[in-house]
Amino acid sequence: MKNPDKNTVTIRTIAKMANVSHTTVSRALNGSELVKPATRKKIAEIAQQIGYVPNLNAKSLVTNRSYMIGIFFTNLDTGTSASFLTDVIEQAQSILPKSYSLSINGVDNAMDGQAISMTNFDGIIVISQSESDDGFIEYVHNTGLPLVVLNRVIDRHDINNYAVGDELGGKIATEYAIRLGHRKFGLIQGLPSFESSKQRTAGFMSAVKEHRITVKPTLIKQGDYRPKSGNVMMRQILSSGDIPTCVICENDDMAVGAINACIELGYQVPRDISFIGFDDMGYSKYLTPPLTTVRKPTSTIIGMGVSRLVQMMEDGQPSDIEQKVIDPEIIVRSSVRNMNKTDLME
């Protein structure tokens, strides 16, 4: 069959070539699981072959949709690391049907009245890191738009919410170091206004208390989740003259900065000082040494949240509300020295 003129190609053209209904073509191009994988593949190949480009403007007029998803982070200027932001966006894009686009915004910008209209979106994802987001979450909820809140446990039961067990993560990281014989700890915290930092610190404190370990206040430093703060805070710890055997960093970015500070000042990792990070960012396993860290189940909560949002946008608001907390896990690499082996690295 001769390929039609690209200017005249429609869904019905593809349907005729694939010998299926135009409804099946529409579903297939939107990534619907209602269409068999082989059929979706066949339709996608035909669409590519004949140069089909969906007319989203016309589609929006017919369906009264924008095909735009708003992702709102607590704050894009401080606290949200570039690596975490990239991770979230990549995963959301991989899960969303191809007909949808993403718009990335800061909650602070939206609440400051910076010309962000909720009518521009078919659904909203809030990557919440602070209770300061609660007013925005309430506002979006009241608009009736499909909404999911990810990352932080929210204190309400009428919104779909998928979060991470940050307190457990802080505890298992510390307990792992304790099992390897560490008793002298440093801690580099994240932003105090972020719930993740509060919970990870709580987990750390719980572990050392249970093992009757005292942590000197001079070895607890306040960072801001960025590499530079990890470097600066580690330098302060090293200049105190009271060197810990293990430093817990409340995210991987600060761990990178802290490790670099040690290297710059002549300390060897992990022989002199051990490190544990948090998040298990993509680069963590490629550091020297590879970083022991807590794997935050970001992909799981993003997958759950995006799938739920798509369900709400396509099928309407469900009667039941899902609220889940996913446990993190320790990823053991080689940045923590086993102090129980006295001859190690001597």
C-alpha positions in Angstrom: 0.0 0.0 0.0 1.4 3.4 -1.0 2.1 5.7 1.9 -0.5 8.5 2.1 0.4 12.2 2.1 1.6 13.1 5.6 -0.7 16.1 5.6 -3.7 13.9 5.2 -2.7 11.2 7.7 -5.2 10.6 10.6 -5.9 7.9 13.1 -8.4 6.4 10.7 -5.6 6.1 8.1 -3.6 4.0 10.5 -6.6 2.0 11.5 -7.3 1.1 7.9 -3.6 0.1 7.3 -3.5 -2.0 10.5 -7.0 -3.5 10.0 -8.2 -2.4 13.4 -10.7 0.2 14.7 -9.7 3.8 15.1 -10.4 3.4 18.9 -7.7 0.7 19.1 -5.3 3.0 17.3 -6.0 5.8 19.7 -5.5 3.6 22.7 -2.3 2.1 21.3 -0.8 5.4 20.6 -1.6 6.5 24.1 0.2 3.4 25.5 -3.0 1.8 26.8 -2.6 -1.7 28.2 -6.0 -2.6 26.8 -4.2 -3.1 23.5 -2.1 -6.2 23.0 1.7 -5.5 22.9 2.0 -6.9 19.4 -0.8 -4.7 18.2 0.7 -1.6 19.8 4.0 -2.4 18.2 2.4 -2.8 14.8 0.4 0.4 15.1 3.5 2.4 16.3 5.5 1.1 13.4 2.8 2.1 10.9 2.5 5.6 12.5 6.3 6.1 12.3 6.4 4.8 8.7 3.8 7.2 7.4 4.9 10.1 9.5 1.8 10.4 11.7 2.0 13.4 14.1 -0.9 13.7 16.6 -2.7 17.1 16.6 -2.6 17.8 20.3 -4.3 21.1 19.9 -7.3 19.6 18.1 -7.2 16.7 20.6 -7.3 19.1 23.5 -10.3 20.9 22.1 -12.3 17.7 21.6 -11.4 16.1 24.9 -11.2 19.3 27.0 -7.7 18.2 28.2 -4.3 19.9 28.1 -2.3 16.7 28.2 0.0 18.4 30.6 1.0 17.1 34.0 2.3 19.5 36.6 5.1 18.3 38.9 5.6 20.6 41.8 8.7 20.4 44.1 8.9 22.0 47.5 11.6 24.4 46.4 13.6 24.4 43.2 16.1 26.9 44.4 17.3 25.3 47.6 17.1 21.8 48.9 16.1 20.0 45.7 19.3 18.6 44.4 19.8 18.4 40.6 20.4 14.7 40.8 17.1 14.0 42.6 15.2 16.4 40.2 16.6 14.6 37.2 15.8 11.2 38.6 12.2 12.1 39.3 11.6 13.6 35.8 13.2 10.7 33.9 11.1 8.1 35.8 7.9 10.1 35.4 8.5 10.5 31.7 9.2 6.7 31.3 5.8 5.8 32.9 3.5 8.4 31.5 1.6 7.7 28.3 3.4 9.4 25.4 0.6 11.8 24.8 1.3 13.7 28.0 4.0 16.3 28.7 5.5 17.4 32.0 5.7 20.9 33.5 8.2 21.3 36.3 7.4 24.0 38.9 8.2 25.0 42.5 5.5 25.1 45.1 6.9 28.3 46.4 6.5 29.9 43.0 2.9 28.8 42.7 2.1 30.1 46.1 3.8 33.4 45.4 1.2 34.0 42.6 3.7 33.6 39.7 1.1 33.1 36.9 0.7 29.3 37.3 -2.9 28.4 36.6 -4.1 25.0 37.6 -6.4 25.0 34.6 -3.3 24.3 32.5 -3.0 20.8 33.9 -4.9 17.5 33.7 -3.3 16.3 36.9 -0.8 17.3 39.6 2.1 15.5 41.3 3.5 17.2 44.4 7.0 16.0 45.4 6.6 17.2 48.9 9.5 17.7 51.3 8.1 20.0 53.9 4.9 20.8 55.8 5.1 24.2 54.2 3.5 22.5 51.1 0.3 21.8 53.0 -1.5 25.0 51.9 -0.7 24.3 48.2 -1.8 20.7 48.6 -5.1 21.8 50.1 -5.6 24.4 47.3 -5.0 21.8 44.5 -7.3 19.3 46.3 -10.1 21.8 46.4 -9.9 22.4 42.6 -10.9 18.8 42.1 -7.9 18.0 39.9 -6.4 14.5 40.0 -3.7 14.8 42.7 -1.0 12.6 44.2 1.5 13.6 46.8 4.8 11.8 46.8 7.9 11.5 49.0 6.5 12.8 52.4 3.8 11.3 54.6 1.0 13.9 54.8 -1.3 14.2 57.8 -4.6 13.6 56.1 -6.5 10.7 54.7 -8.3 12.0 51.6 -5.4 12.3 49.2 -3.4 9.5 47.5 0.0 9.5 49.1 3.2 7.5 48.5 6.2 8.1 50.8 9.5 6.8 51.9 10.4 5.4 55.3 13.2 8.0 55.9 13.4 7.3 59.7 14.0 3.6 59.0 16.6 4.5 56.4 18.6 6.6 58.9 18.4 3.9 61.5 19.5 1.0 59.3 22.4 3.0 57.9 23.7 3.7 61.4 23.1 0.2 62.7 25.1 -1.2 59.7 28.1 1.0 60.8 27.6 -0.1 64.4 27.7 -3.8 63.4 31.0 -3.1 61.7 32.4 -1.8 65.0 32.0 2.0 64.6 31.2 3.9 67.8 32.4 7.4 67.0 30.0 9.1 64.6 29.7 12.3 62.6 26.4 13.4 61.0 25.8 15.9 58.2 22.1 16.8 58.1 20.0 18.1 55.3 17.7 21.1 55.4 16.0 21.4 58.8 12.7 22.5 57.2 12.6 19.2 55.1 10.8 16.3 56.6 13.3 13.9 55.1 16.1 15.4 57.2 14.1 15.3 60.4 13.2 11.7 59.9 16.7 10.6 58.9 18.2 12.4 61.9 15.5 10.7 64.1 16.6 7.3 62.7 20.2 8.0 63.4 19.5 9.2 67.0 17.4 6.2 67.7 20.1 3.8 66.6 22.9 5.4 68.7 20.6 5.7 71.7 19.7 2.0 71.5 23.4 1.1 71.5 24.2 3.6 74.2 26.5 5.6 72.0 27.1 9.3 72.7 27.6 11.6 69.7 29.3 14.9 70.4 27.4 18.0 69.2 30.5 19.3 67.5 30.3 16.3 65.1 26.7 17.0 64.0 26.6 19.6 61.2 23.8 21.2 59.3 24.1 21.0 55.5 21.6 21.8 52.8 21.6 18.6 50.7 24.1 20.0 48.2 27.7 18.8 47.6 29.3 22.1 48.7 27.6 22.0 52.1 28.9 18.5 52.6 32.4 19.7 51.8 32.2 22.7 54.1 30.7 20.8 57.0 33.2 18.0 56.7 36.0 20.5 56.8 34.6 21.8 60.0 34.4 18.3 61.5 38.0 17.7 60.5 39.3 21.0 61.9 37.7 20.2 65.3 40.5 17.8 66.0 37.9 15.2 67.1 37.8 12.8 64.1 34.9 10.4 63.8 35.4 6.9 62.4 32.2 7.1 60.4 30.2 10.0 59.0 26.5 9.6 58.0 25.5 12.0 55.3 21.7 12.5 54.8 22.0 12.4 51.0 24.6 11.2 48.5 25.3 14.7 47.1 26.6 15.8 50.5 28.6 12.6 50.9 30.4 13.4 47.6 31.4 16.8 49.0 32.4 15.4 52.3 34.6 12.7 50.8 36.3 15.2 48.6 37.1 17.3 51.6 38.8 14.3 53.2 40.8 13.6 50.1 41.8 17.3 49.7 43.1 17.3 53.4 45.0 14.0 53.1 42.5 11.5 54.7 41.9 8.2 53.1 38.4 6.7 52.8 37.6 4.3 54.3 40.8 3.6 56.1 40.8 6.9 58.1 37.1 7.8 57.9 34.1 5.8 56.6 31.0 7.3 54.9 27.4 6.3 54.3 25.1 8.3 52.1 21.4 8.3 51.4 19.4 8.0 48.1 21.6 5.7 46.1 21.9 8.1 43.2 23.1 6.7 39.9 26.6 7.9 40.3 27.1 6.5 43.8 28.5 3.1 42.7 31.1 4.9 40.5 32.7 7.0 43.3 36.1 6.1 44.7 35.5 4.1 46.8 32.0 3.1 45.7 29.5 4.6 48.3 27.6 2.6 50.8 24.2 4.2 50.9 20.5 3.9 51.7 18.5 3.2 48.5 15.5 5.4 48.6 12.7 3.7 46.6 12.1 6.7 44.4 11.3 4.6 41.3 8.7 2.7 43.3 6.9 5.7 44.7 7.1 7.6 41.3 5.7 4.5 39.6 2.8 4.1 42.1 2.0 7.8 42.0 2.1 8.3 38.2 0.1 5.1 37.6 -2.5 6.3 40.1 -2.7 9.7 38.6 -3.2 8.3 35.1 -5.9 6.1 36.4 -7.7 9.1 37.9 -7.3 11.2 34.7 -8.5 8.4 32.5 -11.2 6.7 34.6 -12.2 9.4 37.1 -11.5 9.7 40.8 -11.6 6.3 42.5 -13.6 5.9 45.7 -10.7 4.4 47.6 -7.6 6.4 48.7 -4.1 4.8 48.6 -1.5 5.8 51.2 1.7 3.7 51.3 5.1 4.1 53.0 7.8 2.1 51.2 10.8 0.9 53.2 14.4 1.8 52.0 17.3 -0.6 52.0 21.0 -0.4 52.7 23.3 -0.8 49.7 26.6 -2.1 50.9 29.7 -1.1 48.9 33.2 -0.3 50.1 33.1 3.1 51.8 32.7 1.7 55.3 35.7 0.1 57.1 35.1 -3.0 59.1 36.5 -2.0 62.5 36.1 -5.5 63.8 39.0 -6.6 61.6 41.9 -5.0 63.3 44.4 -5.9 60.6 42.3 -4.3 57.8 44.3 -1.9 55.6 47.1 -1.7 58.1 
